[in-house]
Amino acid sequence: MFAVCCSSVLTMLVHAIGRMKEFSFYRGTIILLTLPISYLVLRFYAIPYLPIIINAIMDIMASFYTILLVR
């Protein structure tokens, strides 16, 4: 939940420092990878709540990437 709350602040910060292209490309790629990873996990394990966990993990990874980009 913390990653979601800080996401908009970090997004504004990245836009302010002018790294929007890199930010959008990598963050979008990380978020879009949620779908194929969720599909593969469901295909092999068939546990319905795993895509929600994968989505949370990918969102946290994207937030960490944003923090690294701001540095």
N, CA, C and O atoms as CSV, one atom per row, in Angstrom:
chain,resi,resn,atom,element,x,y,z
A,1,MET,N,N,0.823,-1.187,0.000
A,1,MET,CA,C,0.000,0.000,0.000
A,1,MET,C,C,0.867,1.250,0.000
A,1,MET,O,O,0.515,2.261,-0.609
A,2,PHE,N,N,2.006,1.175,0.689
A,2,PHE,CA,C,2.912,2.318,0.734
A,2,PHE,C,C,3.423,2.668,-0.656
A,2,PHE,O,O,3.546,3.843,-1.002
A,3,ALA,N,N,3.723,1.632,-1.460
A,3,ALA,CA,C,4.234,1.878,-2.807
A,3,ALA,C,C,3.198,2.591,-3.665
A,3,ALA,O,O,3.548,3.454,-4.470
A,4,VAL,N,N,1.950,2.246,-3.504
A,4,VAL,CA,C,0.881,2.885,-4.273
A,4,VAL,C,C,0.711,4.338,-3.838
A,4,VAL,O,O,0.497,5.211,-4.679
A,5,CYS,N,N,0.802,4.603,-2.556
A,5,CYS,CA,C,0.647,5.969,-2.044
A,5,CYS,C,C,1.773,6.879,-2.517
A,5,CYS,O,O,1.534,8.037,-2.858
A,6,CYS,N,N,2.985,6.368,-2.538
A,6,CYS,CA,C,4.132,7.175,-2.932
A,6,CYS,C,C,4.300,7.262,-4.441
A,6,CYS,O,O,5.087,8.075,-4.926
A,7,SER,N,N,3.589,6.455,-5.178
A,7,SER,CA,C,3.761,6.397,-6.621
A,7,SER,C,C,3.466,7.726,-7.300
A,7,SER,O,O,4.219,8.142,-8.181
A,8,SER,N,N,2.399,8.397,-6.917
A,8,SER,CA,C,2.063,9.658,-7.579
A,8,SER,C,C,3.081,10.747,-7.247
A,8,SER,O,O,3.395,11.577,-8.100
A,9,VAL,N,N,3.592,10.753,-6.036
A,9,VAL,CA,C,4.608,11.730,-5.659
A,9,VAL,C,C,5.881,11.489,-6.456
A,9,VAL,O,O,6.488,12.430,-6.967
A,10,LEU,N,N,6.280,10.240,-6.560
A,10,LEU,CA,C,7.485,9.911,-7.324
A,10,LEU,C,C,7.309,10.218,-8.809
A,10,LEU,O,O,8.252,10.651,-9.470
A,11,THR,N,N,6.117,9.997,-9.329
A,11,THR,CA,C,5.848,10.304,-10.729
A,11,THR,C,C,5.996,11.796,-10.981
A,11,THR,O,O,6.598,12.194,-11.978
A,12,MET,N,N,5.464,12.621,-10.102
A,12,MET,CA,C,5.611,14.070,-10.246
A,12,MET,C,C,7.079,14.476,-10.167
A,12,MET,O,O,7.516,15.373,-10.888
A,13,LEU,N,N,7.837,13.823,-9.298
A,13,LEU,CA,C,9.246,14.139,-9.161
A,13,LEU,C,C,10.027,13.792,-10.424
A,13,LEU,O,O,10.884,14.562,-10.856
A,14,VAL,N,N,9.734,12.640,-11.014
A,14,VAL,CA,C,10.405,12.242,-12.254
A,14,VAL,C,C,10.060,13.215,-13.373
A,14,VAL,O,O,10.929,13.578,-14.167
A,15,HIS,N,N,8.816,13.638,-13.445
A,15,HIS,CA,C,8.416,14.604,-14.468
A,15,HIS,C,C,9.130,15.939,-14.250
A,15,HIS,O,O,9.470,16.624,-15.215
A,16,ALA,N,N,9.354,16.305,-13.010
A,16,ALA,CA,C,10.012,17.575,-12.709
A,16,ALA,C,C,11.488,17.561,-13.098
A,16,ALA,O,O,12.030,18.586,-13.514
A,17,ILE,N,N,12.145,16.402,-12.966
A,17,ILE,CA,C,13.562,16.356,-13.321
A,17,ILE,C,C,13.777,16.050,-14.797
A,17,ILE,O,O,14.914,16.083,-15.268
A,18,GLY,N,N,12.720,15.755,-15.531
A,18,GLY,CA,C,12.816,15.631,-16.979
A,18,GLY,C,C,13.210,14.279,-17.522
A,18,GLY,O,O,13.743,14.208,-18.629
A,19,ARG,N,N,12.977,13.211,-16.800
A,19,ARG,CA,C,13.302,11.861,-17.281
A,19,ARG,C,C,12.026,11.079,-17.601
A,19,ARG,O,O,11.904,9.907,-17.246
A,20,MET,N,N,11.096,11.724,-18.261
A,20,MET,CA,C,9.784,11.124,-18.497
A,20,MET,C,C,9.843,9.950,-19.471
A,20,MET,O,O,9.147,8.953,-19.282
A,21,LYS,N,N,10.672,10.065,-20.514
A,21,LYS,CA,C,10.730,9.007,-21.526
A,21,LYS,C,C,11.234,7.696,-20.926
A,21,LYS,O,O,10.624,6.642,-21.106
A,22,GLU,N,N,12.345,7.775,-20.217
A,22,GLU,CA,C,12.921,6.582,-19.593
A,22,GLU,C,C,11.974,6.015,-18.536
A,22,GLU,O,O,11.782,4.802,-18.453
A,23,PHE,N,N,11.390,6.892,-17.737
A,23,PHE,CA,C,10.458,6.492,-16.693
A,23,PHE,C,C,9.260,5.746,-17.278
A,23,PHE,O,O,8.898,4.670,-16.803
A,24,SER,N,N,8.654,6.321,-18.302
A,24,SER,CA,C,7.456,5.720,-18.892
A,24,SER,C,C,7.761,4.376,-19.535
A,24,SER,O,O,6.981,3.432,-19.414
A,25,PHE,N,N,8.894,4.292,-20.215
A,25,PHE,CA,C,9.239,3.042,-20.900
A,25,PHE,C,C,9.470,1.911,-19.905
A,25,PHE,O,O,8.857,0.850,-20.025
A,26,TYR,N,N,10.338,2.121,-18.931
A,26,TYR,CA,C,10.683,1.034,-18.021
A,26,TYR,C,C,9.560,0.703,-17.040
A,26,TYR,O,O,9.300,-0.469,-16.769
A,27,ARG,N,N,8.903,1.714,-16.514
A,27,ARG,CA,C,7.797,1.447,-15.589
A,27,ARG,C,C,6.659,0.732,-16.329
A,27,ARG,O,O,6.067,-0.208,-15.799
A,28,GLY,N,N,6.358,1.175,-17.540
A,28,GLY,CA,C,5.318,0.523,-18.328
A,28,GLY,C,C,5.669,-0.920,-18.647
A,28,GLY,O,O,4.806,-1.797,-18.615
A,29,THR,N,N,6.931,-1.164,-18.955
A,29,THR,CA,C,7.374,-2.532,-19.243
A,29,THR,C,C,7.230,-3.424,-18.013
A,29,THR,O,O,6.767,-4.560,-18.115
A,30,ILE,N,N,7.619,-2.918,-16.875
A,30,ILE,CA,C,7.500,-3.700,-15.638
A,30,ILE,C,C,6.040,-4.016,-15.343
A,30,ILE,O,O,5.706,-5.150,-14.997
A,31,ILE,N,N,5.171,-3.023,-15.478
A,31,ILE,CA,C,3.752,-3.234,-15.199
A,31,ILE,C,C,3.122,-4.177,-16.224
A,31,ILE,O,O,2.295,-5.015,-15.862
A,32,LEU,N,N,3.500,-4.051,-17.497
A,32,LEU,CA,C,2.933,-4.932,-18.516
A,32,LEU,C,C,3.389,-6.383,-18.373
A,32,LEU,O,O,2.695,-7.294,-18.823
A,33,LEU,N,N,4.531,-6.603,-17.760
A,33,LEU,CA,C,4.998,-7.973,-17.542
A,33,LEU,C,C,4.143,-8.719,-16.523
A,33,LEU,O,O,4.257,-9.937,-16.387
A,34,THR,N,N,3.299,-7.999,-15.818
A,34,THR,CA,C,2.415,-8.638,-14.848
A,34,THR,C,C,1.501,-9.655,-15.526
A,34,THR,O,O,1.279,-10.743,-14.995
A,35,LEU,N,N,0.981,-9.310,-16.679
A,35,LEU,CA,C,0.033,-10.196,-17.359
A,35,LEU,C,C,0.649,-11.532,-17.794
A,35,LEU,O,O,0.100,-12.576,-17.442
A,36,PRO,N,N,1.759,-11.551,-18.540
A,36,PRO,CA,C,2.307,-12.868,-18.926
A,36,PRO,C,C,2.823,-13.684,-17.740
A,36,PRO,O,O,2.716,-14.910,-17.732
A,37,ILE,N,N,3.380,-13.002,-16.744
A,37,ILE,CA,C,3.854,-13.739,-15.569
A,37,ILE,C,C,2.677,-14.347,-14.822
A,37,ILE,O,O,2.745,-15.494,-14.379
A,38,SER,N,N,1.602,-13.586,-14.681
A,38,SER,CA,C,0.396,-14.116,-14.021
A,38,SER,C,C,-0.176,-15.298,-14.788
A,38,SER,O,O,-0.601,-16.289,-14.195
A,39,TYR,N,N,-0.184,-15.185,-16.106
A,39,TYR,CA,C,-0.696,-16.288,-16.929
A,39,TYR,C,C,0.124,-17.559,-16.713
A,39,TYR,O,O,-0.434,-18.641,-16.530
A,40,LEU,N,N,1.442,-17.422,-16.734
A,40,LEU,CA,C,2.298,-18.602,-16.558
A,40,LEU,C,C,2.135,-19.213,-15.165
A,40,LEU,O,O,2.097,-20.434,-15.012
A,41,VAL,N,N,2.040,-18.355,-14.163
A,41,VAL,CA,C,1.865,-18.863,-12.797
A,41,VAL,C,C,0.526,-19.584,-12.665
A,41,VAL,O,O,0.453,-20.651,-12.056
A,42,LEU,N,N,-0.526,-19.008,-13.230
A,42,LEU,CA,C,-1.835,-19.671,-13.176
A,42,LEU,C,C,-1.837,-20.974,-13.957
A,42,LEU,O,O,-2.489,-21.944,-13.571
A,43,ARG,N,N,-1.108,-20.983,-15.045
A,43,ARG,CA,C,-1.045,-22.188,-15.881
A,43,ARG,C,C,-0.392,-23.351,-15.128
A,43,ARG,O,O,-0.818,-24.499,-15.256
A,44,PHE,N,N,0.637,-23.046,-14.351
A,44,PHE,CA,C,1.369,-24.110,-13.666
A,44,PHE,C,C,0.850,-24.408,-12.266
A,44,PHE,O,O,0.917,-25.553,-11.819
A,45,TYR,N,N,0.337,-23.407,-11.566
A,45,TYR,CA,C,-0.053,-23.622,-10.173
A,45,TYR,C,C,-1.555,-23.563,-9.931
A,45,TYR,O,O,-2.037,-24.197,-8.992
A,46,ALA,N,N,-2.307,-22.833,-10.731
A,46,ALA,CA,C,-3.772,-22.747,-10.643
A,46,ALA,C,C,-4.272,-22.313,-9.262
A,46,ALA,O,O,-5.255,-22.844,-8.746
A,47,ILE,N,N,-3.584,-21.353,-8.689
A,47,ILE,CA,C,-4.021,-20.774,-7.417
A,47,ILE,C,C,-4.551,-19.370,-7.743
A,47,ILE,O,O,-3.786,-18.518,-8.194
A,48,PRO,N,N,-5.844,-19.121,-7.522
A,48,PRO,CA,C,-6.465,-17.899,-8.034
A,48,PRO,C,C,-5.946,-16.584,-7.446
A,48,PRO,O,O,-6.061,-15.554,-8.110
A,49,TYR,N,N,-5.391,-16.570,-6.258
A,49,TYR,CA,C,-4.962,-15.308,-5.668
A,49,TYR,C,C,-3.526,-14.918,-6.046
A,49,TYR,O,O,-3.083,-13.825,-5.693
A,50,LEU,N,N,-2.799,-15.774,-6.747
A,50,LEU,CA,C,-1.423,-15.464,-7.115
A,50,LEU,C,C,-1.287,-14.247,-8.039
A,50,LEU,O,O,-0.335,-13.488,-7.861
A,51,PRO,N,N,-2.161,-14.016,-8.998
A,51,PRO,CA,C,-2.011,-12.802,-9.821
A,51,PRO,C,C,-2.087,-11.505,-9.012
A,51,PRO,O,O,-1.445,-10.520,-9.375
A,52,ILE,N,N,-2.848,-11.488,-7.941
A,52,ILE,CA,C,-2.917,-10.297,-7.096
A,52,ILE,C,C,-1.581,-10.079,-6.401
A,52,ILE,O,O,-1.113,-8.945,-6.295
A,53,ILE,N,N,-0.975,-11.140,-5.936
A,53,ILE,CA,C,0.334,-11.046,-5.290
A,53,ILE,C,C,1.393,-10.614,-6.305
A,53,ILE,O,O,2.250,-9.785,-6.000
A,54,ILE,N,N,1.330,-11.174,-7.503
A,54,ILE,CA,C,2.281,-10.806,-8.556
A,54,ILE,C,C,2.117,-9.339,-8.923
A,54,ILE,O,O,3.106,-8.637,-9.133
A,55,ASN,N,N,0.879,-8.871,-9.001
A,55,ASN,CA,C,0.631,-7.468,-9.308
A,55,ASN,C,C,1.228,-6.563,-8.231
A,55,ASN,O,O,1.825,-5.534,-8.548
A,56,ALA,N,N,1.075,-6.932,-6.986
A,56,ALA,CA,C,1.642,-6.129,-5.892
A,56,ALA,C,C,3.164,-6.116,-5.965
A,56,ALA,O,O,3.784,-5.070,-5.775
A,57,ILE,N,N,3.765,-7.256,-6.236
A,57,ILE,CA,C,5.223,-7.343,-6.331
A,57,ILE,C,C,5.738,-6.500,-7.491
A,57,ILE,O,O,6.730,-5.787,-7.345
A,58,MET,N,N,5.075,-6.576,-8.634
A,58,MET,CA,C,5.505,-5.805,-9.800
A,58,MET,C,C,5.336,-4.307,-9.562
A,58,MET,O,O,6.155,-3.513,-10.022
A,59,ASP,N,N,4.295,-3.920,-8.858
A,59,ASP,CA,C,4.089,-2.505,-8.548
A,59,ASP,C,C,5.173,-2.003,-7.604
A,59,ASP,O,O,5.657,-0.881,-7.754
A,60,ILE,N,N,5.551,-2.814,-6.646
A,60,ILE,CA,C,6.637,-2.442,-5.738
A,60,ILE,C,C,7.959,-2.348,-6.494
A,60,ILE,O,O,8.751,-1.439,-6.247
A,61,MET,N,N,8.199,-3.277,-7.408
A,61,MET,CA,C,9.408,-3.219,-8.229
A,61,MET,C,C,9.443,-1.951,-9.067
A,61,MET,O,O,10.490,-1.317,-9.192
A,62,ALA,N,N,8.305,-1.579,-9.643
A,62,ALA,CA,C,8.239,-0.357,-10.440
A,62,ALA,C,C,8.485,0.870,-9.573
A,62,ALA,O,O,9.118,1.826,-10.021
A,63,SER,N,N,7.999,0.857,-8.354
A,63,SER,CA,C,8.244,1.984,-7.449
A,63,SER,C,C,9.716,2.065,-7.058
A,63,SER,O,O,10.271,3.161,-6.977
A,64,PHE,N,N,10.355,0.923,-6.816
A,64,PHE,CA,C,11.781,0.933,-6.520
A,64,PHE,C,C,12.586,1.453,-7.704
A,64,PHE,O,O,13.560,2.186,-7.529
A,65,TYR,N,N,12.172,1.069,-8.911
A,65,TYR,CA,C,12.843,1.593,-10.101
A,65,TYR,C,C,12.703,3.115,-10.165
A,65,TYR,O,O,13.655,3.814,-10.512
A,66,THR,N,N,11.535,3.618,-9.836
A,66,THR,CA,C,11.316,5.057,-9.860
A,66,THR,C,C,12.210,5.752,-8.844
A,66,THR,O,O,12.750,6.822,-9.125
A,67,ILE,N,N,12.370,5.159,-7.672
A,67,ILE,CA,C,13.260,5.729,-6.657
A,67,ILE,C,C,14.693,5.755,-7.165
A,67,ILE,O,O,15.406,6.738,-6.961
A,68,LEU,N,N,15.122,4.678,-7.827
A,68,LEU,CA,C,16.475,4.648,-8.379
A,68,LEU,C,C,16.644,5.679,-9.488
A,68,LEU,O,O,17.721,6.258,-9.630
A,69,LEU,N,N,15.621,5.912,-10.260
A,69,LEU,CA,C,15.684,6.885,-11.345
A,69,LEU,C,C,15.801,8.299,-10.814
A,69,LEU,O,O,16.462,9.139,-11.424
A,70,VAL,N,N,15.177,8.568,-9.699
A,70,VAL,CA,C,15.201,9.903,-9.109
A,70,VAL,C,C,16.595,10.225,-8.554
A,70,VAL,O,O,17.026,11.378,-8.571
A,71,ARG,N,N,17.278,9.215,-8.074
A,71,ARG,CA,C,18.620,9.437,-7.504
A,71,ARG,C,C,19.518,9.971,-8.511
A,71,ARG,O,O,20.688,10.222,-8.224
